């Protein structure tokens, strides 16, 4: 085995006396005796049977000495940031019918005008023809407050996609209050919206405090009725709804009771999935009103949920290892468009100067923000691996240092991700079948 070397993209943790390995270049998993891997790492390749060599190479744990891993990592990076598809994240309005205290957005009155709709369509004509297809993600504000914009723009963008023989898909982030069954079916059948993210902040007594109507009224009961109507009346297996719970100290204490209620309503239906995350300080002044309820240390909420006897489809537990972790804002062909036609990237840092690419003009062209536009146009090479925070990290080929590209653009530096030892250990313990056992 003298013509082989250990991959630079192995990320290793100890677990129950074994070495658990994730290879970020190949996105593969393996487990072996600690002494066996240490022998490989020290270059001790003698007396290893050929069938074991082949298993190690198959999982990317080792590779030929002439195998250019950096080149392969670059190809993987380019395929990831430039899939060939175009995605529009469209904010038809910044208005919202809710008043969530942790919301970072400024609720500005007004919806996207017909003039801006024309500009969006003209811009689409410049990017869709050379793409594989168009995906539209409706965002806000609350997008369903501007249903008329969704209808007008969907019809025109779908027509455009058909004219160029391109695929068209759509998704939506909504609070769910206006998503009654008839609206859902209209969006589903007519405008191809098949994927949703909706937030439920705990059971009714908690949710109604953190996600009230603008006038102060409750919202939980209406949202839950809408969801149950969709579940029971729509037989299609095609749609998916992610129900996100933003947990505070209070709702975290009630987590098991919330899961029991969700199990009763959605258990066994994999069209519905569930994500539990701590409420963060995402900016804005209103978050100060619940500052004392924020959870300072991220708890293992998903571990608590999966320890219960539930048939809910829980997601996000091993998110880093289940997905290639490059933010949408770092990808070519992704454009966030606000109600006034401003072209943005990140949907969190909405109006930070560095987040504004420019503004669509009457011809559908981008009047560029000269200071930051070019910084968002990623070069052929990923953000510098030589950065001391990423150099030598086995996780690099799964995030490339741009888990949050805002850091790259705003501060001209990349910020290393947190180590994932506990997450990889947990993945092995819960899904050992993913890990190839290799040894002599």
BABA-603900 format. One record per residue (C-alpha): residue number from 1; residue in three letters; x, y, z. Coordinates in steps of 0.2 Angstrom, whole numbers, plus 5000, padded with zeros to 4 digits. Layout:
// residues N
NUM,ALA,X,Y,Z
...
This chain:
// residues 440
1,UNK,5000,5000,5000
2,UNK,5015,5011,4998
3,UNK,5006,5021,4983
4,UNK,4992,5027,4995
5,UNK,4990,5041,5007
6,UNK,4978,5046,5020
7,UNK,4965,5059,5014
8,UNK,4967,5076,5021
9,UNK,4948,5077,5022
10,UNK,4945,5064,5035
11,UNK,4937,5071,5051
12,UNK,4939,5059,5065
13,UNK,4932,5057,5083
14,UNK,4934,5044,5096
15,UNK,4919,5034,5101
16,UNK,4918,5019,5112
17,UNK,4936,5015,5109
18,UNK,4934,5016,5090
19,UNK,4939,5030,5078
20,UNK,4924,5037,5069
21,UNK,4928,5045,5052
22,UNK,4918,5057,5041
23,UNK,4927,5060,5024
24,UNK,4920,5078,5018
25,UNK,4926,5076,5000
26,UNK,4917,5060,4997
27,UNK,4903,5062,5011
28,UNK,4906,5045,5017
29,UNK,4907,5037,5035
30,UNK,4918,5023,5042
31,UNK,4923,5016,5059
32,UNK,4939,5006,5063
33,UNK,4950,5002,5078
34,UNK,4959,5017,5084
35,UNK,4976,5008,5083
36,UNK,4972,5003,5065
37,UNK,4968,5021,5059
38,UNK,4983,5028,5069
39,UNK,4994,5016,5059
40,UNK,4987,5023,5043
41,UNK,4990,5040,5049
42,UNK,5008,5037,5053
43,UNK,5011,5030,5035
44,UNK,5011,5012,5041
45,UNK,5003,5004,5026
46,UNK,5012,4987,5026
47,UNK,5004,4970,5028
48,UNK,4986,4977,5024
49,UNK,4976,4965,5014
50,UNK,4970,4971,4996
51,UNK,4952,4969,5000
52,UNK,4954,4981,5015
53,UNK,4964,4993,5004
54,UNK,4949,4993,4992
55,UNK,4937,4997,5006
56,UNK,4947,5011,5012
57,UNK,4949,5019,4995
58,UNK,4930,5016,4991
59,UNK,4926,5027,5006
60,UNK,4939,5040,5002
61,UNK,4949,5037,5019
62,UNK,4964,5034,5008
63,UNK,4968,5038,4990
64,UNK,4982,5036,4978
65,UNK,4998,5047,4981
66,UNK,4995,5054,4963
67,UNK,4976,5058,4967
68,UNK,4974,5077,4967
69,UNK,4961,5080,4982
70,UNK,4962,5099,4981
71,UNK,4957,5098,4962
72,UNK,4942,5086,4966
73,UNK,4937,5098,4981
74,UNK,4937,5112,4969
75,UNK,4926,5103,4956
76,UNK,4914,5098,4970
77,UNK,4914,5117,4976
78,UNK,4910,5123,4958
79,UNK,4896,5110,4956
80,UNK,4889,5116,4972
81,UNK,4889,5134,4970
82,UNK,4884,5133,4952
83,UNK,4871,5120,4950
84,UNK,4864,5128,4934
85,UNK,4848,5132,4941
86,UNK,4841,5150,4945
87,UNK,4833,5153,4962
88,UNK,4823,5169,4965
89,UNK,4819,5173,4984
90,UNK,4805,5185,4981
91,UNK,4798,5197,4995
92,UNK,4782,5203,4988
93,UNK,4779,5213,5004
94,UNK,4788,5217,5020
95,UNK,4771,5220,5029
96,UNK,4766,5206,5041
97,UNK,4750,5202,5050
98,UNK,4760,5196,5065
99,UNK,4770,5205,5078
100,UNK,4784,5193,5084
101,UNK,4796,5200,5096
102,UNK,4811,5192,5089
103,UNK,4808,5197,5071
104,UNK,4822,5206,5064
105,UNK,4813,5214,5049
106,UNK,4806,5231,5047
107,UNK,4788,5230,5043
108,UNK,4786,5243,5029
109,UNK,4769,5246,5021
110,UNK,4766,5242,5003
111,UNK,4767,5228,4991
112,UNK,4777,5225,4975
113,UNK,4770,5236,4962
114,UNK,4766,5231,4944
115,UNK,4781,5241,4938
116,UNK,4793,5231,4949
117,UNK,4785,5215,4944
118,UNK,4789,5220,4926
119,UNK,4807,5223,4931
120,UNK,4808,5206,4939
121,UNK,4801,5197,4923
122,UNK,4813,5206,4912
123,UNK,4828,5201,4923
124,UNK,4821,5183,4923
125,UNK,4822,5184,4904
126,UNK,4841,5187,4905
127,UNK,4845,5173,4917
128,UNK,4832,5159,4914
129,UNK,4836,5154,4896
130,UNK,4853,5149,4900
131,UNK,4848,5139,4915
132,UNK,4842,5122,4919
133,UNK,4826,5129,4927
134,UNK,4819,5142,4939
135,UNK,4814,5140,4957
136,UNK,4804,5153,4966
137,UNK,4805,5154,4985
138,UNK,4791,5166,4992
139,UNK,4797,5175,5008
140,UNK,4792,5191,5017
141,UNK,4786,5200,5028
142,UNK,4771,5188,5026
143,UNK,4770,5184,5008
144,UNK,4752,5179,5009
145,UNK,4747,5197,5013
146,UNK,4752,5200,4995
147,UNK,4743,5186,4987
148,UNK,4739,5196,4972
149,UNK,4758,5199,4969
150,UNK,4761,5180,4970
151,UNK,4747,5176,4958
152,UNK,4753,5189,4945
153,UNK,4771,5186,4946
154,UNK,4769,5167,4947
155,UNK,4759,5167,4931
156,UNK,4772,5177,4921
157,UNK,4787,5167,4928
158,UNK,4779,5151,4924
159,UNK,4774,5157,4907
160,UNK,4792,5162,4904
161,UNK,4799,5145,4910
162,UNK,4787,5136,4898
163,UNK,4793,5147,4884
164,UNK,4811,5142,4886
165,UNK,4806,5124,4890
166,UNK,4813,5126,4908
167,UNK,4807,5118,4924
168,UNK,4798,5128,4937
169,UNK,4796,5124,4955
170,UNK,4791,5135,4970
171,UNK,4791,5135,4989
172,UNK,4786,5147,5003
173,UNK,4790,5153,5020
174,UNK,4774,5159,5029
175,UNK,4767,5160,5046
176,UNK,4752,5149,5040
177,UNK,4738,5160,5047
178,UNK,4732,5164,5029
179,UNK,4736,5147,5022
180,UNK,4718,5140,5023
181,UNK,4714,5124,5013
182,UNK,4708,5133,4998
183,UNK,4723,5145,4997
184,UNK,4734,5130,4999
185,UNK,4726,5120,4985
186,UNK,4727,5136,4974
187,UNK,4745,5138,4977
188,UNK,4748,5119,4975
189,UNK,4738,5116,4959
190,UNK,4740,5132,4950
191,UNK,4756,5140,4955
192,UNK,4767,5124,4959
193,UNK,4770,5129,4977
194,UNK,4774,5112,4985
195,UNK,4786,5116,5000
196,UNK,4782,5126,5015
197,UNK,4791,5132,5031
198,UNK,4779,5137,5045
199,UNK,4783,5141,5063
200,UNK,4774,5135,5078
201,UNK,4782,5142,5094
202,UNK,4776,5128,5106
203,UNK,4759,5125,5112
204,UNK,4745,5138,5111
205,UNK,4748,5146,5127
206,UNK,4766,5150,5122
207,UNK,4764,5152,5103
208,UNK,4751,5166,5106
209,UNK,4763,5176,5116
210,UNK,4778,5176,5104
211,UNK,4768,5175,5088
212,UNK,4752,5186,5090
213,UNK,4742,5196,5077
214,UNK,4746,5214,5074
215,UNK,4731,5218,5084
216,UNK,4736,5207,5098
217,UNK,4725,5192,5095
218,UNK,4730,5173,5096
219,UNK,4735,5164,5080
220,UNK,4739,5146,5085
221,UNK,4721,5139,5084
222,UNK,4719,5146,5066
223,UNK,4736,5139,5060
224,UNK,4733,5122,5068
225,UNK,4716,5121,5059
226,UNK,4724,5126,5043
227,UNK,4737,5112,5045
228,UNK,4725,5099,5050
229,UNK,4714,5103,5036
230,UNK,4728,5101,5023
231,UNK,4733,5085,5031
232,UNK,4716,5077,5031
233,UNK,4709,5084,5015
234,UNK,4724,5084,5003
235,UNK,4729,5066,4998
236,UNK,4744,5071,4988
237,UNK,4761,5064,4994
238,UNK,4770,5077,4984
239,UNK,4769,5092,4996
240,UNK,4780,5095,5011
241,UNK,4778,5106,5026
242,UNK,4792,5110,5038
243,UNK,4785,5115,5055
244,UNK,4799,5125,5064
245,UNK,4798,5128,5083
246,UNK,4808,5143,5089
247,UNK,4811,5138,5107
248,UNK,4813,5150,5122
249,UNK,4817,5145,5140
250,UNK,4798,5143,5143
251,UNK,4794,5132,5128
252,UNK,4810,5122,5130
253,UNK,4803,5117,5147
254,UNK,4787,5112,5139
255,UNK,4795,5103,5124
256,UNK,4789,5085,5128
257,UNK,4771,5091,5130
258,UNK,4772,5100,5113
259,UNK,4779,5084,5105
260,UNK,4765,5074,5112
261,UNK,4752,5086,5104
262,UNK,4761,5086,5087
263,UNK,4762,5067,5088
264,UNK,4743,5067,5090
265,UNK,4740,5078,5075
266,UNK,4754,5073,5063
267,UNK,4762,5057,5069
268,UNK,4766,5045,5055
269,UNK,4763,5058,5041
270,UNK,4780,5061,5033
271,UNK,4774,5075,5023
272,UNK,4776,5085,5039
273,UNK,4793,5087,5046
274,UNK,4799,5096,5062
275,UNK,4814,5106,5067
276,UNK,4817,5113,5085
277,UNK,4829,5127,5087
278,UNK,4833,5140,5100
279,UNK,4827,5158,5097
280,UNK,4842,5169,5093
281,UNK,4845,5187,5094
282,UNK,4843,5190,5075
283,UNK,4843,5209,5076
284,UNK,4830,5222,5078
285,UNK,4824,5232,5093
286,UNK,4809,5221,5098
287,UNK,4820,5206,5103
288,UNK,4825,5215,5119
289,UNK,4807,5212,5126
290,UNK,4811,5194,5127
291,UNK,4830,5195,5130
292,UNK,4828,5186,5147
293,UNK,4819,5171,5138
294,UNK,4833,5168,5126
295,UNK,4843,5152,5128
296,UNK,4861,5156,5129
297,UNK,4868,5139,5127
298,UNK,4861,5128,5113
299,UNK,4853,5113,5120
300,UNK,4851,5096,5112
301,UNK,4833,5099,5109
302,UNK,4832,5086,5095
303,UNK,4840,5073,5106
304,UNK,4827,5076,5119
305,UNK,4813,5074,5105
306,UNK,4820,5058,5097
307,UNK,4822,5050,5115
308,UNK,4803,5050,5115
309,UNK,4791,5037,5108
310,UNK,4787,5048,5093
311,UNK,4783,5044,5074
312,UNK,4786,5063,5070
313,UNK,4798,5066,5056
314,UNK,4812,5075,5065
315,UNK,4825,5085,5055
316,UNK,4840,5095,5058
317,UNK,4849,5083,5070
318,UNK,4864,5079,5059
319,UNK,4861,5093,5047
320,UNK,4880,5097,5044
321,UNK,4883,5079,5039
322,UNK,4867,5076,5030
323,UNK,4869,5091,5018
324,UNK,4883,5100,5009
325,UNK,4884,5116,5020
326,UNK,4886,5130,5009
327,UNK,4873,5144,5012
328,UNK,4861,5149,4998
329,UNK,4868,5166,4998
330,UNK,4885,5160,4992
331,UNK,4878,5151,4977
332,UNK,4878,5158,4959
333,UNK,4861,5160,4952
334,UNK,4852,5165,4968
335,UNK,4844,5182,4969
336,UNK,4834,5189,4983
337,UNK,4822,5203,4977
338,UNK,4813,5215,4989
339,UNK,4796,5224,4985
340,UNK,4805,5239,4978
341,UNK,4816,5229,4966
342,UNK,4832,5230,4977
343,UNK,4843,5215,4973
344,UNK,4849,5207,4989
345,UNK,4858,5191,4994
346,UNK,4855,5186,5013
347,UNK,4837,5186,5020
348,UNK,4843,5190,5037
349,UNK,4855,5205,5035
350,UNK,4842,5212,5023
351,UNK,4847,5230,5022
352,UNK,4865,5230,5028
353,UNK,4875,5240,5015
354,UNK,4886,5225,5010
355,UNK,4870,5214,5007
356,UNK,4863,5225,4993
357,UNK,4869,5220,4976
358,UNK,4860,5234,4968
359,UNK,4843,5238,4961
360,UNK,4833,5232,4946
361,UNK,4831,5246,4933
362,UNK,4817,5248,4921
363,UNK,4826,5237,4908
364,UNK,4827,5223,4921
365,UNK,4846,5226,4923
366,UNK,4855,5227,4940
367,UNK,4861,5245,4944
368,UNK,4875,5238,4954
369,UNK,4881,5243,4971
370,UNK,4899,5245,4965
371,UNK,4907,5243,4983
372,UNK,4900,5226,4986
373,UNK,4893,5218,4970
374,UNK,4909,5210,4964
375,UNK,4913,5203,4982
376,UNK,4897,5192,4980
377,UNK,4903,5185,4963
378,UNK,4913,5171,4969
379,UNK,4929,5167,4959
380,UNK,4933,5150,4952
381,UNK,4942,5146,4968
382,UNK,4933,5144,4985
383,UNK,4937,5156,4999
384,UNK,4955,5153,5004
385,UNK,4958,5137,5012
386,UNK,4975,5144,5019
387,UNK,4965,5154,5031
388,UNK,4972,5148,5048
389,UNK,4954,5144,5054
390,UNK,4951,5131,5040
391,UNK,4969,5125,5036
392,UNK,4970,5106,5040
393,UNK,4951,5105,5044
394,UNK,4944,5088,5038
395,UNK,4927,5096,5037
396,UNK,4933,5109,5024
397,UNK,4926,5100,5008
398,UNK,4908,5100,5016
399,UNK,4907,5119,5020
400,UNK,4922,5128,5011
401,UNK,4923,5141,5025
402,UNK,4907,5149,5019
403,UNK,4894,5142,5031
404,UNK,4889,5161,5032
405,UNK,4896,5170,5017
406,UNK,4892,5187,5024
407,UNK,4908,5186,5034
408,UNK,4917,5184,5018
409,UNK,4909,5198,5009
410,UNK,4907,5211,5024
411,UNK,4923,5208,5033
412,UNK,4934,5200,5019
413,UNK,4937,5185,5030
414,UNK,4930,5168,5033
415,UNK,4924,5161,5050
416,UNK,4927,5143,5054
417,UNK,4913,5132,5059
418,UNK,4911,5125,5076
419,UNK,4919,5107,5078
420,UNK,4907,5093,5075
421,UNK,4913,5080,5087
422,UNK,4897,5077,5097
423,UNK,4886,5078,5081
424,UNK,4897,5065,5073
425,UNK,4897,5054,5088
426,UNK,4878,5055,5090
427,UNK,4876,5051,5071
428,UNK,4886,5035,5074
429,UNK,4876,5030,5089
430,UNK,4859,5033,5081
431,UNK,4863,5027,5063
432,UNK,4877,5014,5064
433,UNK,4872,5007,5048
434,UNK,4879,5022,5039
435,UNK,4896,5018,5045
436,UNK,4907,5005,5035
437,UNK,4917,4995,5048
438,UNK,4934,4993,5041
439,UNK,4949,4984,5048
440,UNK,4960,4969,5047
